[in-house]
Amino acid sequence: MAPFSLLSGSISLLAKSFSVLSCTGSLARCTRVLPAACLGPVKCLTSQANGPPKRPLNGYLRYVQQQQPAVIRKNPELKSVDIIREIAQQWRMMSPEQKQPFEVESQRAREQFKVELQRYQAQLSPEQILQQSMEKRMRLAKRKAMRKKRELTSLGKPKRPRSAFNIFMSEHFEEARGTTTQAKMKSLMEDWRSLFSNNKQVYNQLAEDDKIRYKNEMKSWEDHMVEIGREDLIREQTLVNKRRAAQTLAKKRKTKAKAKKATSKGKAKTTKKTTKSSPAKTVRTTKKT
């Protein structure tokens, strides 16, 4: 078996050398055709040359990369999640001295990454730098939206109401014409357009019921979010409505308090008049006697 493996290795090495020679030959033929001004320095077709350098792994991920094949060989029946969990448990049990080689290698890779990143950024034009910054902002916004969506799902936010066509599509998707999803969607759209109005009314009513369901569930959910101190997750329109309701209630209370105060003042004046008039009546009666 050893001579056979040695022979196959030499054959593969020979094939690689032939491919390199053919590439250099084609490059030489291209240089004869193209002018020298059109030719730049030959770069290796790697992600580091065509794009920014990849961020290095930290010490823990380097340990995972090293231990994963051994754990898989030892426990081939384990799932990927369980394998990572076992390696993480091993990493937690390791001492700082055992972790040090992986941390040192990670630090060395970070320093090399900084050098390569500076070299890469120095080759970019201002338009490319602007484009990369825009792409980075888009990636961060997308990541933030995904995190928020996962958070809302974990907090039990109700699903948005479905339209009449969505309800129709979910009921008839399996038996729809077409082999692909796009073809089925197209056939369902045609069936929906040709559907009679009395048949559409059923789905319109279901959609209205779903809107009521969503409205009630959202009210309960937003009240719960206020209770747990997560007003930042409440819709802006709901906050505006709550503020308006609070202002209206405050105005009503203020008006009611003013009316009560005015009523109490009127009663006090009436009482004073009564007390002033009663001694006069007493004097008159004494004179008559």
C-alpha positions as CSV (number, residue, x, y, z in Angstrom):
1,M,0.0,0.0,0.0
2,A,2.8,2.4,0.8
3,P,4.4,2.4,-2.8
4,F,0.9,2.9,-4.2
5,S,0.3,5.9,-2.0
6,L,3.7,7.3,-2.8
7,L,3.0,6.9,-6.5
8,S,-0.4,8.6,-6.3
9,G,1.2,11.5,-4.3
10,S,3.9,12.0,-7.0
11,I,1.2,11.9,-9.7
12,S,-0.9,14.6,-8.0
13,L,2.3,16.7,-7.5
14,L,3.2,16.3,-11.1
15,A,-0.4,17.3,-12.1
16,K,-0.2,20.5,-10.0
17,S,3.2,21.4,-11.5
18,F,1.7,21.0,-15.0
19,S,-1.3,23.2,-14.1
20,V,1.1,25.9,-12.8
21,L,3.1,25.6,-16.0
22,S,0.0,25.9,-18.1
23,C,-1.1,29.0,-16.1
24,T,2.3,30.7,-16.5
25,G,2.2,29.8,-20.2
26,S,-1.2,31.4,-20.7
27,L,0.0,34.4,-18.8
28,A,3.0,34.7,-21.0
29,R,0.7,34.5,-24.1
30,C,-1.5,37.3,-22.6
31,T,1.5,39.5,-22.1
32,R,2.4,39.2,-25.7
33,V,-1.1,40.4,-26.8
34,L,-1.9,43.1,-24.1
35,P,0.2,46.3,-23.7
36,A,2.4,46.6,-20.7
37,A,0.2,49.5,-19.3
38,C,-2.7,47.1,-18.9
39,L,-0.8,44.6,-16.8
40,G,-0.5,45.0,-13.1
41,P,1.3,42.8,-10.5
42,V,0.1,39.2,-10.4
43,K,-1.9,38.5,-7.2
44,C,-2.7,35.1,-5.7
45,L,-6.4,34.2,-6.1
46,T,-7.1,34.1,-2.4
47,S,-9.7,35.9,-0.2
48,Q,-6.9,37.9,1.5
49,A,-5.8,39.4,-1.9
50,N,-9.3,40.1,-3.3
51,G,-10.9,41.2,-0.1
52,P,-10.0,42.3,3.4
53,P,-8.1,39.8,5.6
54,K,-10.2,37.6,7.8
55,R,-10.3,38.3,11.5
56,P,-8.3,35.8,13.5
57,L,-9.8,33.3,15.9
58,N,-9.6,33.8,19.6
59,G,-8.0,31.3,22.0
60,Y,-11.2,29.4,22.7
61,L,-12.1,28.9,19.0
62,R,-8.6,27.8,18.3
63,Y,-9.0,25.1,21.0
64,V,-12.3,24.1,19.5
65,Q,-10.8,23.8,16.1
66,Q,-8.0,21.6,17.5
67,Q,-10.2,19.3,19.6
68,Q,-13.2,18.9,17.3
69,P,-11.8,16.1,15.2
70,A,-10.7,14.1,18.2
71,V,-14.0,14.4,19.9
72,I,-15.9,13.4,16.7
73,R,-13.6,10.3,16.4
74,K,-14.2,9.4,20.0
75,N,-18.0,10.1,19.9
76,P,-19.3,9.7,16.3
77,E,-22.9,9.5,17.4
78,L,-22.9,13.0,19.1
79,K,-24.6,16.0,17.4
80,S,-22.6,19.1,16.6
81,V,-24.2,21.0,19.4
82,D,-23.3,18.4,21.9
83,I,-19.7,18.2,20.6
84,I,-19.3,22.0,21.0
85,R,-20.8,21.8,24.5
86,E,-18.3,19.1,25.5
87,I,-15.3,21.1,24.2
88,A,-16.6,24.2,26.0
89,Q,-16.8,22.2,29.2
90,Q,-13.2,21.1,28.7
91,W,-12.1,24.7,28.1
92,R,-13.8,25.8,31.3
93,M,-11.9,23.1,33.3
94,M,-8.5,24.1,31.9
95,S,-6.1,26.1,33.9
96,P,-4.7,29.5,32.7
97,E,-1.4,27.8,32.0
98,Q,-3.1,25.3,29.7
99,K,-5.0,28.1,27.9
100,Q,-1.9,30.2,27.5
101,P,-0.5,28.7,24.2
102,F,-3.9,29.2,22.5
103,E,-4.1,32.8,23.8
104,V,-0.5,33.6,22.7
105,E,-1.2,32.2,19.2
106,S,-4.4,34.3,19.0
107,Q,-2.5,37.5,20.1
108,R,0.1,36.9,17.5
109,A,-2.5,36.4,14.8
110,R,-4.3,39.6,15.9
111,E,-1.1,41.6,15.5
112,Q,-0.5,40.1,12.0
113,F,-4.1,40.9,11.1
114,K,-3.6,44.5,12.0
115,V,-0.6,44.7,9.7
116,E,-2.4,43.0,6.8
117,L,-5.5,45.2,7.3
118,Q,-3.4,48.4,7.1
119,R,-1.7,47.1,4.0
120,Y,-5.1,46.2,2.4
121,Q,-6.7,49.6,3.3
122,A,-3.7,51.5,1.9
123,Q,-4.5,49.9,-1.6
124,L,-8.1,51.1,-1.6
125,S,-9.4,54.1,-3.4
126,P,-11.7,56.6,-1.7
127,E,-14.7,55.2,-3.6
128,Q,-13.9,51.7,-2.4
129,I,-13.5,52.9,1.2
130,L,-16.9,54.6,1.0
131,Q,-18.5,51.5,-0.5
132,Q,-17.0,49.3,2.3
133,S,-18.3,51.6,5.0
134,M,-21.8,51.5,3.5
135,E,-21.7,47.8,3.3
136,K,-20.6,47.6,6.9
137,R,-23.4,49.8,8.0
138,M,-25.9,47.6,6.1
139,R,-24.5,44.5,7.7
140,L,-24.7,46.0,11.2
141,A,-28.3,47.2,10.6
142,K,-29.3,43.7,9.3
143,R,-27.6,42.1,12.3
144,K,-29.4,44.4,14.7
145,A,-32.7,43.8,13.0
146,M,-32.2,40.0,13.3
147,R,-31.3,40.3,17.0
148,K,-34.4,42.4,17.6
149,K,-36.6,39.9,15.8
150,R,-35.2,37.0,17.8
151,E,-35.8,39.1,21.0
152,L,-39.4,39.9,20.1
153,T,-40.1,36.2,19.2
154,S,-38.7,35.1,22.6
155,L,-40.9,37.7,24.3
156,G,-43.9,36.2,22.6
157,K,-44.9,39.1,20.3
158,P,-48.0,38.2,18.3
159,K,-47.7,37.5,14.7
160,R,-49.0,40.1,12.3
161,P,-52.5,39.5,10.7
162,R,-52.7,37.7,7.4
163,S,-54.3,39.1,4.3
164,A,-57.2,37.4,2.5
165,F,-54.9,36.2,-0.2
166,N,-52.4,34.8,2.3
167,I,-55.1,32.7,3.9
168,F,-56.2,31.5,0.5
169,M,-52.7,30.7,-0.5
170,S,-51.9,28.7,2.7
171,E,-55.1,26.6,2.2
172,H,-54.5,25.8,-1.5
173,F,-50.6,25.8,-1.8
174,E,-50.2,22.0,-1.7
175,E,-52.6,21.3,-4.6
176,A,-51.5,24.4,-6.6
177,R,-50.3,23.9,-10.2
178,G,-46.5,24.0,-10.8
179,T,-43.4,22.2,-9.6
180,T,-41.5,25.2,-8.1
181,T,-42.6,27.7,-5.5
182,Q,-42.6,30.5,-8.0
183,A,-44.8,28.6,-10.4
184,K,-47.3,27.7,-7.6
185,M,-47.4,31.3,-6.4
186,K,-48.2,32.4,-10.0
187,S,-51.0,29.9,-10.4
188,L,-52.5,30.8,-7.0
189,M,-52.5,34.5,-8.0
190,E,-54.3,33.6,-11.2
191,D,-56.9,31.5,-9.2
192,W,-57.4,34.3,-6.7
193,R,-58.0,36.9,-9.5
194,S,-60.6,34.6,-11.2
195,L,-62.3,33.7,-7.9
196,F,-65.9,34.9,-7.5
197,S,-66.6,37.8,-5.1
198,N,-68.8,35.7,-2.8
199,N,-66.0,33.1,-2.5
200,K,-63.5,35.9,-1.7
201,Q,-65.8,37.3,0.9
202,V,-65.1,34.2,3.1
203,Y,-61.4,34.9,3.1
204,N,-62.0,38.6,3.6
205,Q,-64.0,37.8,6.7
206,L,-61.3,35.5,8.0
207,A,-58.7,38.3,7.4
208,E,-60.9,40.7,9.4
209,D,-61.2,38.2,12.2
210,D,-57.4,37.8,12.2
211,K,-57.0,41.6,12.5
212,I,-59.2,41.6,15.6
213,R,-57.2,38.8,17.0
214,Y,-53.9,40.7,16.4
215,K,-55.3,43.9,17.9
216,N,-56.4,42.1,21.1
217,E,-53.2,40.1,21.4
218,M,-51.0,43.2,20.8
219,K,-52.9,45.2,23.5
220,S,-52.3,42.4,26.0
221,W,-48.7,42.0,25.0
222,E,-47.9,45.7,25.1
223,D,-49.6,46.0,28.6
224,H,-47.3,43.1,29.7
225,M,-44.3,44.9,28.2
226,V,-45.2,48.0,30.3
227,E,-45.4,45.9,33.4
228,I,-41.9,44.4,32.9
229,G,-40.4,47.8,32.0
230,R,-39.9,47.3,28.3
231,E,-41.7,50.4,27.0
232,D,-39.0,50.6,24.2
233,L,-40.7,47.6,22.5
234,I,-44.1,49.3,22.3
235,R,-45.3,50.8,19.0
236,E,-44.9,54.5,18.6
237,Q,-48.6,55.0,17.8
238,T,-49.5,53.1,21.0
239,L,-47.3,55.4,23.1
240,V,-48.9,58.5,21.4
241,N,-52.4,57.2,22.2
242,K,-51.4,56.5,25.8
243,R,-50.0,60.0,26.2
244,R,-53.2,61.5,24.7
245,A,-55.4,59.4,27.0
246,A,-53.3,60.4,30.0
247,Q,-53.5,64.1,29.0
248,T,-57.3,63.8,28.5
249,L,-57.7,62.1,31.9
250,A,-55.6,64.8,33.5
251,K,-57.7,67.6,31.9
252,K,-60.9,65.9,33.1
253,R,-59.6,65.6,36.6
254,K,-58.5,69.2,36.6
255,T,-61.9,70.4,35.3
256,K,-63.7,68.2,37.9
257,A,-61.5,69.7,40.7
258,K,-62.2,73.2,39.5
259,A,-66.0,72.5,39.4
260,K,-65.8,71.0,42.9
261,K,-63.9,74.0,44.2
262,A,-66.4,76.4,42.6
263,T,-69.3,74.4,44.2
264,S,-67.7,74.5,47.6
265,K,-67.1,78.3,47.3
266,G,-70.7,78.8,46.3
267,K,-71.9,76.8,49.3
268,A,-69.6,78.8,51.6
269,K,-71.0,82.1,50.3
270,T,-74.6,80.9,50.8
271,T,-73.8,79.9,54.3
272,K,-72.3,83.3,55.1
273,K,-75.3,85.1,53.8
274,T,-77.6,82.9,55.8
275,T,-75.6,83.6,59.0
276,K,-75.6,87.4,58.3
277,S,-79.4,87.6,57.7
278,S,-80.4,85.6,60.7
279,P,-79.3,88.2,63.4
280,A,-81.1,90.9,61.5
281,K,-84.3,88.9,61.6
282,T,-83.9,88.5,65.4
283,V,-83.5,92.2,65.9
284,R,-86.6,93.0,64.0
285,T,-88.7,90.5,66.0
286,T,-87.5,92.0,69.3
287,K,-88.5,95.5,68.1
288,K,-92.0,94.3,67.3
289,T,-92.4,92.8,70.7
